[in-house]
Amino acid sequence: MKVGNFCNRDVVITDRDTSILDAAKLMRHHHVGDIVVVENLSKGNIPIGIITDRDIVVELLAEEINLSQVTVGDAMGLDLYAVKEDDDLLETAHLMRRHGIRRVPVIGTAGELVGIITLDDMIEVIAEQLSTLTLISGREHQIEVERRA
């Protein structure tokens, strides 16, 4: 299963110069828990970082830092993990587990942002697959009963 088939392509983005306060307002407005930080280049929006609601609360609010005086570029992590559209969903889950992350930007062949895949997205896909397997098992039992009747 390819990541590109399951990722959310409606990604909220900003640049590194946006204040954390404005980023938090963007998250609230769009009802999301993350914003992908991008550089706009000729080949598209290239992801350079990510900021999450948890980053804001744990790293900044808890330290009583003035959110209007800190930029997204100041607060975002330096290590950005991204996956390609054609990458395998299970391999992406392993990457997320290894690095303790819940969200990963999805990039196209030129490195441009095309979506984001989250832990919740993966749980939904796996739940659907398990439901299908359950239906197969139930149908198999039903066919056996009908054959013996």
Contact map, one row per residue, 1 for C-alpha under 8 A:
11101000000000000000000000000000000000000000000000000000000000000000000000000000000000011100000000000000000000000000000000000000000000000000000000000
11111100000000000000000000000000000000000000000000000000000000000000000000000000000011111000000000000000000000000000000000000000000000000000000000000
11111110000000000000000000000000000000000000000000000000000000000000000000000000001111111001000000000000010000000000100000000000000000000000000000000
01111110000000000000000000000000000000000000000000000000000000000000000000000000000111100000000000000000010000000010000000000000000000000000000000000
11111110000000000000000000000000000000000000000000000000000000000000000000000000000010000000000000000000000000000000000000000000000000000000000000000
01111111000000000000000000000000000000000000000000000000000000000000000000000000000000000000000000000000000000000000100011001000000000000000000000000
00111111100000000000000000000000000000000000000000000000000000000000000000000000000000000000000000000000010000000011110010000000000000000000000000000
00000111111000000000000000000000000000000000000000000000000000000000000000000000000000000000000000000000000000000011100000000000000000000000000000000
00000011111000000000000000000000000000000000000000000000000000000000000000000000000000000000000000000000000000000111000000000000000000000000000000000
00000001111100000000000000000000000000000000000000000000000000000000000000000000000000000000000000000000000000000010000000000000000000000000000000000
00000001111110000000000000000000001100000000000000000000000000000000000000000000000000000000000000000000000000000011000000000000000000000000000000000
00000000011111000000000001100101011100000000000000000000000000000000000000000000000000000000000000000000000000000000000000000000000000000000000000000
00000000001111100000000000000000001111000000000000000000000000000000000000000000000000000000000000000000000000000000000000000000000000000000000000000
00000000000111110100001000000000001111000000000000000000000000000000000000000000000000000000000000000000000000000000000000000000000000000000000000000
00000000000011111100000000000000000011100000000000000000000000000000000110000000000000000000000000000000000000000000000000000000000000000000000000000
00000000000001111100000000000000000011100000000000000000000000000000001111000000000000000000000000000000000000000000000000000000000000000000000000000
00000000000000111110000000000000000000000000000000000000000000000000001110000000000000000000000000000000000000000000000000000000000000000000000000000
00000000000001111111011000000000000000000000000000000000000000000000001110000000000000000000000000000000000000000000000000000000000000000000000000000
00000000000000001111111000000000000000000000000000000000000000000011111100000000000000000000000000000000000000000000000000000000000000000000000000000
00000000000000000111111100000000000000000000000000000001000000000011111100100000000000000000000000000000000000000000000000000000000000000000000000000
00000000000000000011111110000000000000000000000000000000000000000011000000000000000000000000000000000000000000000000000000000000000000000000000000000
00000000000000000111111111000000000000000000000000000000000000000001000000000000000000000000000000000000000000000000000000000000000000000000000000000
00000000000001000111111111100000001000000000000000000000000000000000000100000000000000000000000000000000000000000000000000000000000000000000000000000
00000000000000000001111111110000000000000000000000001001000000000000000000000000000000000000000000000000000000000000000000000000000000000000000000000
00000000000000000000111111111000000000000000000000000000000000000000000000000000000000000000000000000000000000000000000000000000000000000000000000000
00000000000100000000011111111100000000000000000000000000000000000000000000000000000000000000000000000000000000000000000000000000000000000000000000000
00000000000100000000001111111111111000000000000000001000000000000000000000000000000000000000000000000000000000000000000000000000000000000000000000000
00000000000000000000000111111111000000000000000000000000000000000000000000000000000000000000000000000000000000000000000000000000000000000000000000000
00000000000000000000000011111110000000000000000000000000000000000000000000000000000000000000000000000000000000000000000000000000000000000000000000000
00000000000100000000000001111111000000000000000000000000000000000000000000000000000000000000000000000000000000000000000000000000000000000000000000000
00000000000000000000000000111111100000000000000000000000000000000000000000000000000000000000000000000000000000000000000000000000000000000000000000000
00000000000100000000000000110111111000000000000000000000000000000000000000000000000000000000000000000000000000000000000000000000000000000000000000000
00000000000000000000000000100011111000000000000000011100000000000000000000000000000000000000000000000000000000000000000000000000000000000000000000000
00000000000100000000000000100001111100000000000001111000000000000000000000000000000000000000000000000000000000000000000000000000000000000000000000000
00000000001111000000001000100001111110000000000001110000000000000000000000000000000000000000000000000000000000000000000000000000000000000000000000000
00000000001111000000000000000000011111000000001111100000000000000000000000000000000000000000000000000000100000000000000000000000000000000000000000000
00000000000011110000000000000000001111100000001111100000000000000000000100000000000000000000000000000000000000000000000000000000000000000000000000000
00000000000011110000000000000000000111110000111110000000000000000000000000000000000000000000000000000000000000000000000000000000000000000000000000000
00000000000000110000000000000000000011111000111100000000000000000000000000000000000000000000000000000000000000000000000000000000000000000000000000000
00000000000000000000000000000000000001111111110000000000000000000000000000000000000000000000000000000000000000000000000000000000000000000000000000000
00000000000000000000000000000000000000111111110000000000000000000000000000000000000000000000000000000000000000000000000000000000000000000000000000000
00000000000000000000000000000000000000011111000000000000000000000000000000000000000000000000000000000000000000000000000000000000000000000000000000000
00000000000000000000000000000000000000011111110000000000000000000000000000000000000000000000000000000000000001010000000000000000000000000000000000000
00000000000000000000000000000000000000011111110000000000000000000000000000000000000000000000000000000000000000011000000000000000000000000000000000000
00000000000000000000000000000000000001111011111000000000000000000000000000000000000000000000000000000000000000011000000000000000000000000000000000000
00000000000000000000000000000000000001111011111100000000000000000000000000000000000000000000000000000000000000111000000000000000000000000000000000000
00000000000000000000000000000000000111100000111111000000000000000000000000000000000000000000000000000000100000111000000000000000000000000000000000000
00000000000000000000000000000000000111100000011111000000000000000000000000000001000000000000000000000000000000000000000000000000000000000000000000000
00000000000000000000000000000000000111000000001111100000000000000000000000011111000000000000000000000000000000000000000000000000000000000000000000000
00000000000000000000000000000000011110000000001111110000000000000000000000011001000000000000000000000000000000000000000000000000000000000000000000000
00000000000000000000000000000000011110000000000011111011000000000000000100111000000000000000000000000000000000000000000000000000000000000000000000000
00000000000000000000000000000000111000000000000001111111000000000000000000000000000000000000000000000000000000000000000000000000000000000000000000000
00000000000000000000000100100000110000000000000000111111100000000000000000000000000000000000000000000000000000000000000000000000000000000000000000000
00000000000000000000000000000000100000000000000000011111111000000000000000000000000000000000000000000000000000000000000000000000000000000000000000000
00000000000000000000000000000000000000000000000000111111111100000000000000100000000000000000000000000000000000000000000000000000000000000000000000000
00000000000000000001000100000000000000000000000000111111111110000000000000000000000000000000000000000000000000000000000000000000000000000000000000000
00000000000000000000000000000000000000000000000000001111111111000000000000000000000000000000000000000000000000000000000000000000000000000000000000000
00000000000000000000000000000000000000000000000000000111111111100000000000000000000000000000000000000000000000000000000000000000000000000000000000000
00000000000000000000000000000000000000000000000000000111111111100000000000000000000000000000000000000000000000000000000000000000000000000000000000000
00000000000000000000000000000000000000000000000000000011111111111110000000000000000000000000000000000000000000000000000000000000000000000000000000000
00000000000000000000000000000000000000000000000000000001111111111110000000000000000000000000000000000000000000000000000000000000000000000000000000000
00000000000000000000000000000000000000000000000000000000111111111000000000000000000000000000000000000000000000000000000000000000000000000000000000000
00000000000000000000000000000000000000000000000000000000011111111000000000000000000000000000000000000000000000000000000000000000000000000000000000000
00000000000000000000000000000000000000000000000000000000000111111100000000000000000000000000000000000000000000000000000000000000000000000000000000000
00000000000000000000000000000000000000000000000000000000000111111110010000000000000000000000000000000000000000000000000000000000000000000000000000000
00000000000000000000000000000000000000000000000000000000000110011111110000000000000000000000000000000000000000000000000000000000000000000000000000000
00000000000000000011100000000000000000000000000000000000000110001111111000000000000000000000000000000000000000000000000000000000000000000000000000000
00000000000000000011110000000000000000000000000000000000000000000111111000000000000000000000000000000000000000000000000000000000000000000000000000000
00000000000000000011000000000000000000000000000000000000000000000111111000000000000000000000000000000000000000000000000000000000000000000000000000000
00000000000000000011000000000000000000000000000000000000000000001111111101100000000000000000000000000000000000000000000000000000000000000000000000000
00000000000000011111000000000000000000000000000000000000000000000011111111100000000000000000000000000000000000000000000000000000000000000000000000000
00000000000000111111001000000000000010000000000000100000000000000000011111110000000000000000000000000000000000000000000000000000000000000000000000000
00000000000000111100000000000000000000000000000000000000000000000000001111110000000000000000000000000000000000000000000000000000000000000000000000000
00000000000000010000000000000000000000000000000000000000000000000000011111110000000000000000000000000000000000000000000000000000000000000000000000000
00000000000000000001000000000000000000000000000000100010000000000000011111111000000000000000000000000000000000000000000000000000000000000000000000000
00000000000000000000000000000000000000000000000011100000000000000000000111111100000000000000000000000000000000000000000000000000000000000000000000000
00000000000000000000000000000000000000000000000011100000000000000000000000111111000000000000000000000000000000000000000000000000000000000000000000000
00000000000000000000000000000000000000000000000010000000000000000000000000011111000000000000000000000000000000000000000000000000000000000000000000000
00000000000000000000000000000000000000000000000010000000000000000000000000001111100000000000000000000000000000000000000000000000000000000000000000000
00000000000000000000000000000000000000000000000111000000000000000000000000001111110000000000000000000000000000000000000000000000000000000000000000000
00000000000000000000000000000000000000000000000000000000000000000000000000000011111000000000000000000001100000000000000000000000000000000000000000000
00000000000000000000000000000000000000000000000000000000000000000000000000000001111100000000000000000001111000000000000000000000000000000000000000000
00100000000000000000000000000000000000000000000000000000000000000000000000000000111110100001000000000001111000000000000000000000000000000000000000000
00110000000000000000000000000000000000000000000000000000000000000000000000000000011111100000000000000000011110000000000000000000000000000000000000000
01111000000000000000000000000000000000000000000000000000000000000000000000000000001111100000000000000000011100000100000000000000000000000000000000000
01110000000000000000000000000000000000000000000000000000000000000000000000000000000111110000000000000000000000000000000000000000000000000000000000000
01110000000000000000000000000000000000000000000000000000000000000000000000000000001111111011000000000000000000000000000000000000000000000000000000000
11100000000000000000000000000000000000000000000000000000000000000000000000000000000001111111000000000000000000000000000000000000000000000000000000000
11100000000000000000000000000000000000000000000000000000000000000000000000000000000000111111100000000000000000000000000001000000000000000000000000000
10000000000000000000000000000000000000000000000000000000000000000000000000000000000000011111110000000000000000000000000000000000000000000000000000000
00000000000000000000000000000000000000000000000000000000000000000000000000000000000000111111111000000000000000000000000000000000000000000000000000000
00100000000000000000000000000000000000000000000000000000000000000000000000000000001000111111111100000000000000000000000000000000000000000000000000000
00000000000000000000000000000000000000000000000000000000000000000000000000000000000000001111111110000000000000000000001001000000000000000000000000000
00000000000000000000000000000000000000000000000000000000000000000000000000000000000000000111111111000000000000000000000000000000000000000000000000000
00000000000000000000000000000000000000000000000000000000000000000000000000000000000000000011111111100000000000000000000000000000000000000000000000000
00000000000000000000000000000000000000000000000000000000000000000000000000000000000000000001111111111111000000000000000000000000000000000000000000000
00000000000000000000000000000000000000000000000000000000000000000000000000000000000000000000111111111000000000000000000000000000000000000000000000000
00000000000000000000000000000000000000000000000000000000000000000000000000000000000000000000011111110000000000000000000000000000000000000000000000000
00000000000000000000000000000000000000000000000000000000000000000000000000000000000000000000001111111000000000000000000000000000000000000000000000000
00000000000000000000000000000000000000000000000000000000000000000000000000000000000000000000000111111100000000000000000000000000000000000000000000000
00000000000000000000000000000000000000000000000000000000000000000000000000000000000000000000000110111111000000000000000000000000000000000000000000000
00000000000000000000000000000000000000000000000000000000000000000000000000000000000000000000000100011111000000000000011000000000000000000000000000000
00000000000000000000000000000000000000000000000000000000000000000000000000000000000000000000000100001111100000000001111000000000000000000000000000000
00000000000000000000000000000000000000000000000000000000000000000000000000000000111000000000000100001111110000000001110000000000000000000000000000000
00000000000000000000000000000000000100000000001000000000000000000000000000000000111000000000000000000011111000001111100000000000000000000000000000000
00110010000000000000000000000000000000000000000000000000000000000000000000000000011110000000000000000001111100001111100000000000000000000000000000000
00000000000000000000000000000000000000000000000000000000000000000000000000000000011110000000000000000000111111111110000000000000000000000000000000000
00000000000000000000000000000000000000000000000000000000000000000000000000000000000110000000000000000000011111111100000000000000000000000000000000000
00000000000000000000000000000000000000000000000000000000000000000000000000000000000100000000000000000000001111110000000000000000000000000000000000000
00000000000000000000000000000000000000000010000000000000000000000000000000000000000000000000000000000000001111110000000000000000000000000000000000000
00000000000000000000000000000000000000000000011000000000000000000000000000000000000000000000000000000000001111111000000000000000000000000000000000000
00000000000000000000000000000000000000000011111000000000000000000000000000000000000000000000000000000000001111111100000000000000000000000000000000000
00000000000000000000000000000000000000000001111000000000000000000000000000000000000000000000000000000000111100111110000000000000000000000000000000000
00000000100000000000000000000000000000000000000000000000000000000000000000000000000010000000000000000000111100011111000000000000000000000000000000000
00010011111000000000000000000000000000000000000000000000000000000000000000000000000000000000000000000000111000001111100000000000000000000000000000000
00000011101000000000000000000000000000000000000000000000000000000000000000000000000000000000000000000011110000000111110000000000000000000000000000000
00100111000000000000000000000000000000000000000000000000000000000000000000000000000000000000000000000011110000000011111011000000000000000000000000000
00000010000000000000000000000000000000000000000000000000000000000000000000000000000000000000000000000111000000000001111111000000000000000000000000000
00000000000000000000000000000000000000000000000000000000000000000000000000000000000000000000100000000110000000000000111111100000000000000000000000000
00000000000000000000000000000000000000000000000000000000000000000000000000000000000000000000000000000000000000000000011111110000000000000000000000000
00000110000000000000000000000000000000000000000000000000000000000000000000000000000000000000000000000000000000000000111111111000000000000000000000000
00000100000000000000000000000000000000000000000000000000000000000000000000000000000000001000100000000000000000000000111111111100000000000000000000000
00000000000000000000000000000000000000000000000000000000000000000000000000000000000000000000000000000000000000000000001111111110000000000000000000000
00000000000000000000000000000000000000000000000000000000000000000000000000000000000000000000000000000000000000000000000111111111000000000000000000000
00000100000000000000000000000000000000000000000000000000000000000000000000000000000000000000000000000000000000000000000011111111100000000000000000000
00000000000000000000000000000000000000000000000000000000000000000000000000000000000000000000000000000000000000000000000001111111110000000000000000000
00000000000000000000000000000000000000000000000000000000000000000000000000000000000000000000000000000000000000000000000000111111111000000000000000000
00000000000000000000000000000000000000000000000000000000000000000000000000000000000000000000000000000000000000000000000000011111111100000000000000000
00000000000000000000000000000000000000000000000000000000000000000000000000000000000000000000000000000000000000000000000000001111111110000000000000000
00000000000000000000000000000000000000000000000000000000000000000000000000000000000000000000000000000000000000000000000000000111111111000000000000000
00000000000000000000000000000000000000000000000000000000000000000000000000000000000000000000000000000000000000000000000000000011111111100000000000000
00000000000000000000000000000000000000000000000000000000000000000000000000000000000000000000000000000000000000000000000000000001111111110000000000000
00000000000000000000000000000000000000000000000000000000000000000000000000000000000000000000000000000000000000000000000000000000111111111000000000000
00000000000000000000000000000000000000000000000000000000000000000000000000000000000000000000000000000000000000000000000000000000011111111100000000000
00000000000000000000000000000000000000000000000000000000000000000000000000000000000000000000000000000000000000000000000000000000001111111110000000000
00000000000000000000000000000000000000000000000000000000000000000000000000000000000000000000000000000000000000000000000000000000000111111111000000000
00000000000000000000000000000000000000000000000000000000000000000000000000000000000000000000000000000000000000000000000000000000000011111111100000000
00000000000000000000000000000000000000000000000000000000000000000000000000000000000000000000000000000000000000000000000000000000000001111111110000000
00000000000000000000000000000000000000000000000000000000000000000000000000000000000000000000000000000000000000000000000000000000000000111111111000000
00000000000000000000000000000000000000000000000000000000000000000000000000000000000000000000000000000000000000000000000000000000000000011111111100000
00000000000000000000000000000000000000000000000000000000000000000000000000000000000000000000000000000000000000000000000000000000000000001111111110000
00000000000000000000000000000000000000000000000000000000000000000000000000000000000000000000000000000000000000000000000000000000000000000111111111000
00000000000000000000000000000000000000000000000000000000000000000000000000000000000000000000000000000000000000000000000000000000000000000011111111100
00000000000000000000000000000000000000000000000000000000000000000000000000000000000000000000000000000000000000000000000000000000000000000001111111110
00000000000000000000000000000000000000000000000000000000000000000000000000000000000000000000000000000000000000000000000000000000000000000000111111111
00000000000000000000000000000000000000000000000000000000000000000000000000000000000000000000000000000000000000000000000000000000000000000000011111111
00000000000000000000000000000000000000000000000000000000000000000000000000000000000000000000000000000000000000000000000000000000000000000000001111111
00000000000000000000000000000000000000000000000000000000000000000000000000000000000000000000000000000000000000000000000000000000000000000000000111111
00000000000000000000000000000000000000000000000000000000000000000000000000000000000000000000000000000000000000000000000000000000000000000000000011111
